Amino acid sequence: MDTLCTDKTGTLTENKIALRLHLDIEGKEDESVILYCSLNSFFETGLKSPMDEAILEHEHLDLSSYVKASEIPLTS
């Protein structure tokens, strides 16, 4: 991902992020974008961010056919 644009309206007042639109790098709607974001958020270990929750609430995709093969933890 090169750019992530968000609107924080509601984040401070309601402590809630809502995903409204998912676009590819050319600015076009692309279902693979929400699929990959959903997979990342679904299989995220540890603390889920408000963005992860917003992605998973945006569309309820059936991710049961996917399996997490491995994970490389982020370290400093």
ABEGO torsion letter per residue (X at the ends): XABBBBBABGAAAAGBBBBABBBBAAGBBBAAAAAAAAAAAAABBEBBBAAAAAAAAABBBBAAABBBABBBBBBX
